[in-house]
Amino acid sequence: MWASYVSAFSTNVNEVFASDGVLSEVACASSNTCSTDQLAFRAVLARGLANALTLTSASNNASSNPLASSLRTRIRGILQTSATGAAAQCSGGSSGTICGSDWSSARWDGTQGLGQSLSALEVILANLPARPLAAVNSTMPTPGNGTIPSGSPAVGSNNGTGGSAYSSDARGVRTSVFAMAGVVCAAALLVL
């Protein structure tokens, strides 16, 4: 049942908000009349798509479900194409890091602001893997497993216990990233 809801959601997003596979604010982007709020709506949409992607990946039998596989492909395509466009737009200003709003253009469009930066940050974060860090870090070489000689000072060592020296809670990392994004946004508002 969840798959039909996610399918309808991603189909609607693809048809309405993702022209040429790139997320866009259809109410105002073509006329270049978007408010700050409208420019930030893509951040919310990108997070929703990332959550839908996680749902299709984490569900039981997701790997053997053809609909889930099709949904993952569709959603991942929208997120990756949009992130590529957002990254290209974050090349403006004298610092070369100011984000614009036209993700379908390979050149900075000259716009800037909180909405553009927040949406770009969120769509790029939406492309990060949503798996626990322990799964990634558990393959790190550790003393005693034959990859690092015993007695070697190993950066990130877990004292040979076989576990990771890092937190296995990816939500803690995401919370930290969002907290840092909030601090950066607040600082940007103070500067403006």
C-alpha positions as a Python dict, from the first residue, in 0.01 Angstrom:
ca = {
    (1, 'M'): (0, 0, 0),
    (2, 'W'): (281, 245, 88),
    (3, 'A'): (430, 192, -256),
    (4, 'S'): (118, 323, -428),
    (5, 'Y'): (130, 642, -218),
    (6, 'V'): (500, 694, -283),
    (7, 'S'): (445, 622, -651),
    (8, 'A'): (168, 883, -674),
    (9, 'F'): (384, 1134, -482),
    (10, 'S'): (689, 1083, -702),
    (11, 'T'): (483, 1086, -1023),
    (12, 'N'): (324, 1415, -921),
    (13, 'V'): (662, 1563, -829),
    (14, 'N'): (807, 1447, -1159),
    (15, 'E'): (519, 1591, -1364),
    (16, 'V'): (468, 1919, -1176),
    (17, 'F'): (787, 2021, -997),
    (18, 'A'): (1069, 1856, -1191),
    (19, 'S'): (1087, 1989, -1544),
    (20, 'D'): (1371, 1811, -1721),
    (21, 'G'): (1431, 1617, -1398),
    (22, 'V'): (1531, 1931, -1202),
    (23, 'L'): (1323, 2055, -908),
    (24, 'S'): (1169, 2394, -976),
    (25, 'E'): (912, 2623, -812),
    (26, 'V'): (648, 2623, -1085),
    (27, 'A'): (444, 2909, -938),
    (28, 'C'): (711, 3171, -990),
    (29, 'A'): (1039, 3042, -1136),
    (30, 'S'): (959, 3106, -1502),
    (31, 'S'): (868, 3469, -1431),
    (32, 'N'): (1153, 3514, -1178),
    (33, 'T'): (907, 3645, -915),
    (34, 'C'): (969, 3396, -633),
    (35, 'S'): (963, 3516, -273),
    (36, 'T'): (1218, 3389, -21),
    (37, 'D'): (962, 3138, 105),
    (38, 'Q'): (890, 3009, -243),
    (39, 'L'): (1261, 2970, -309),
    (40, 'A'): (1292, 2766, 12),
    (41, 'F'): (1005, 2529, -71),
    (42, 'R'): (1238, 2309, -275),
    (43, 'A'): (1424, 2232, 49),
    (44, 'V'): (1107, 2082, 196),
    (45, 'L'): (1034, 1891, -124),
    (46, 'A'): (1390, 1755, -145),
    (47, 'R'): (1366, 1632, 216),
    (48, 'G'): (1032, 1465, 138),
    (49, 'L'): (1185, 1293, -163),
    (50, 'A'): (1483, 1178, 46),
    (51, 'N'): (1244, 1035, 304),
    (52, 'A'): (1048, 858, 29),
    (53, 'L'): (1374, 718, -106),
    (54, 'T'): (1466, 590, 240),
    (55, 'L'): (1121, 432, 275),
    (56, 'T'): (1152, 249, -56),
    (57, 'S'): (1501, 127, 35),
    (58, 'A'): (1426, 21, 393),
    (59, 'S'): (1099, -163, 344),
    (60, 'N'): (1074, -539, 364),
    (61, 'N'): (1149, -707, 32),
    (62, 'A'): (1242, -371, -123),
    (63, 'S'): (1513, -532, -332),
    (64, 'S'): (1272, -783, -485),
    (65, 'N'): (984, -539, -532),
    (66, 'P'): (991, -403, -891),
    (67, 'L'): (775, -102, -798),
    (68, 'A'): (1012, -7, -514),
    (69, 'S'): (1308, -39, -750),
    (70, 'S'): (1137, 181, -1010),
    (71, 'L'): (1052, 440, -744),
    (72, 'R'): (1409, 447, -614),
    (73, 'T'): (1537, 501, -967),
    (74, 'R'): (1288, 783, -1035),
    (75, 'I'): (1343, 963, -703),
    (76, 'R'): (1721, 921, -708),
    (77, 'G'): (1729, 1062, -1062),
    (78, 'I'): (1536, 1374, -958),
    (79, 'L'): (1755, 1427, -651),
    (80, 'Q'): (2084, 1372, -835),
    (81, 'T'): (1995, 1593, -1131),
    (82, 'S'): (1871, 1865, -896),
    (83, 'A'): (2180, 1844, -675),
    (84, 'T'): (2405, 1874, -978),
    (85, 'G'): (2215, 2185, -1087),
    (86, 'A'): (2217, 2329, -735),
    (87, 'A'): (2592, 2275, -704),
    (88, 'A'): (2645, 2455, -1036),
    (89, 'Q'): (2435, 2745, -907),
    (90, 'C'): (2643, 2772, -589),
    (91, 'S'): (2930, 2933, -777),
    (92, 'G'): (2835, 3299, -767),
    (93, 'G'): (2949, 3616, -600),
    (94, 'S'): (3302, 3725, -526),
    (95, 'S'): (3354, 3416, -306),
    (96, 'G'): (3233, 3178, -576),
    (97, 'T'): (3002, 3010, -325),
    (98, 'I'): (2678, 3212, -344),
    (99, 'C'): (2382, 2996, -450),
    (100, 'G'): (2134, 3094, -720),
    (101, 'S'): (1791, 2956, -795),
    (102, 'D'): (1792, 2833, -1157),
    (103, 'W'): (1914, 2475, -1117),
    (104, 'S'): (1858, 2406, -1487),
    (105, 'S'): (2139, 2647, -1579),
    (106, 'A'): (2506, 2561, -1555),
    (107, 'R'): (2588, 2926, -1471),
    (108, 'W'): (2501, 3125, -1161),
    (109, 'D'): (2183, 3322, -1230),
    (110, 'G'): (2279, 3626, -1020),
    (111, 'T'): (2022, 3566, -745),
    (112, 'Q'): (2111, 3497, -384),
    (113, 'G'): (1949, 3456, -47),
    (114, 'L'): (1840, 3224, 228),
    (115, 'G'): (1588, 3037, 12),
    (116, 'Q'): (1845, 2957, -256),
    (117, 'S'): (2110, 2846, -6),
    (118, 'L'): (1873, 2638, 206),
    (119, 'S'): (1726, 2459, -96),
    (120, 'A'): (2070, 2386, -240),
    (121, 'L'): (2195, 2253, 94),
    (122, 'E'): (1892, 2029, 138),
    (123, 'V'): (1896, 1877, -209),
    (124, 'I'): (2267, 1801, -177),
    (125, 'L'): (2213, 1648, 170),
    (126, 'A'): (1925, 1444, 27),
    (127, 'N'): (2178, 1261, -190),
    (128, 'L'): (2385, 1142, 105),
    (129, 'P'): (2337, 777, 196),
    (130, 'A'): (2088, 724, 478),
    (131, 'R'): (2258, 427, 637),
    (132, 'P'): (2414, 410, 981),
    (133, 'L'): (2775, 520, 999),
    (134, 'A'): (2875, 196, 1170),
    (135, 'A'): (2804, 10, 845),
    (136, 'V'): (3046, 240, 665),
    (137, 'N'): (3313, 261, 933),
    (138, 'S'): (3308, -103, 1044),
    (139, 'T'): (3532, -189, 749),
    (140, 'M'): (3805, 46, 869),
    (141, 'P'): (4135, -125, 935),
    (142, 'T'): (4183, -195, 1303),
    (143, 'P'): (4470, -335, 1509),
    (144, 'G'): (4441, -710, 1541),
    (145, 'N'): (4243, -782, 1224),
    (146, 'G'): (4551, -820, 1008),
    (147, 'T'): (4534, -485, 834),
    (148, 'I'): (4719, -272, 1089),
    (149, 'P'): (5007, -422, 1281),
    (150, 'S'): (4943, -454, 1653),
    (151, 'G'): (5093, -165, 1845),
    (152, 'S'): (5056, 81, 1557),
    (153, 'P'): (4895, 410, 1646),
    (154, 'A'): (4580, 392, 1432),
    (155, 'V'): (4378, 706, 1377),
    (156, 'G'): (4014, 628, 1460),
    (157, 'S'): (4114, 307, 1630),
    (158, 'N'): (3858, 118, 1831),
    (159, 'N'): (4119, -53, 2049),
    (160, 'G'): (4079, -376, 1856),
    (161, 'T'): (3725, -444, 1978),
    (162, 'G'): (3597, -494, 1624),
    (163, 'G'): (3342, -216, 1654),
    (164, 'S'): (3365, 131, 1517),
    (165, 'A'): (3516, 422, 1703),
    (166, 'Y'): (3242, 637, 1551),
    (167, 'S'): (2876, 674, 1640),
    (168, 'S'): (2646, 430, 1467),
    (169, 'D'): (2361, 678, 1482),
    (170, 'A'): (2342, 858, 1148),
    (171, 'R'): (2059, 1074, 1285),
    (172, 'G'): (2304, 1232, 1528),
    (173, 'V'): (2523, 1330, 1235),
    (174, 'R'): (2227, 1464, 1037),
    (175, 'T'): (2113, 1658, 1344),
    (176, 'S'): (2459, 1809, 1370),
    (177, 'V'): (2456, 1898, 1001),
    (178, 'F'): (2116, 2063, 1034),
    (179, 'A'): (2224, 2247, 1347),
    (180, 'M'): (2531, 2377, 1164),
    (181, 'A'): (2312, 2475, 868),
    (182, 'G'): (2090, 2667, 1109),
    (183, 'V'): (2389, 2850, 1254),
    (184, 'V'): (2516, 2936, 905),
    (185, 'C'): (2171, 3062, 801),
    (186, 'A'): (2138, 3270, 1118),
    (187, 'A'): (2482, 3419, 1058),
    (188, 'A'): (2386, 3496, 698),
    (189, 'L'): (2074, 3675, 816),
    (190, 'L'): (2276, 3882, 1060),
    (191, 'V'): (2514, 3983, 781),
    (192, 'L'): (2227, 4080, 552),
}
